[in-house]
Amino acid sequence: MSDVKLVWEIPAILGEGPVWVEAENAVYWVDIFSNKVHRYALADGGKTTWTFDFEVTSLSPRAGGGFIGTIKDGYAWLNFDVLSAQPIVLPEADQPNNRFNDGKIDNSGRYWAGTMDIGQIDESGSLYRLDPDLTVQQCDTDYIICNGPTFNLDNSIIYHTDSIKRKIYALDMASDGDLSNKRVFAQFTREDEGVPDGMTVDSEDCVWVAHFGGARITRYSPAGEILQAVPLPVPNITSCTFAGAELDTLYITTASTGIPEADADKYPLAGSFFSCQPGVKGTPTPLFAG
């Protein structure tokens, strides 16, 4: 395994949701608290940043071109030319104390995204599914901070996290997206582990989990056994995705928020964008089918 590399030294407040866009050979990611979307071009290292007038909490390329994303209250089409969002459906517009958080597309082209209590106390968050016909379903509830949806290789399991509860759940997923048999896949118990955040699955059906406050990425087997850990030089690791022609490089987002002011000087790279080659490959990025 290669060492972790600094890709982009940037003080993101809450870097999140990296997604590889194969058609552009680029990784996009968001800085939720700064209203920014960043793009890193793998071929030449080109860096681009867009600043919106609102929070973009996750995003994904569409099969027909362009991008879809989540904003505070729901799903929207994103336009990078005029820095706008056209709402599609806003299922939590009546919940001012909630916001959408992380999201990802499954192998059937559906957009799964979770919501969270902004105060990080109440179990007011839910897991939603936006189907290609643009109908939305509330699929699970009682989350404080929904995080990191990802899916096993045959699309029969969705993994989902409640960061505050420090639990990663696995749920069986039917072909139509219905969920059942919710169980705990992994539980963080030690203080040094931090809390589970964003996730991805590799080509061997193992789950890579970012540790917010735990300064690492951990690889779990499908049975929930820890197989590998990748330490990072900053504490708050938020998410990761495989990218590149060989899908053998893991790109990792981090956050500067949540670090005590007294410790800020210890972590000058907090919020930066990193990569490593962990010795296993990922899978292609699904596109939203709507």
DAPE-V863666 format. One line per field, one symbol per residue. psi: psi as a letter, one per 40 degrees, with the letter a starting at -180 (. if undefined). A space follows every 10 residues. Layout:
BEGIN
psi=???
END
This chain:
BEGIN
psi=hiihihdhhh ghdghifhhh gddefihiii gdeefihihh hddeeihihh hieihheiii iideiaiiah adeaiihhhe defihhidhg efdegdeiii biiihieefi hhiiiihdef difeiihihh ideeiihhdi afidhhifhi iidefehhhi ihddefhhih hhhideeiii fhihdihhdi deeaiibiii haeefihhhh hheefihhhi ieeehhdihh iieidghdii iiiidefehh hhiiieiehi ddededgeeh eihiiigeei iaiihiihe.
END
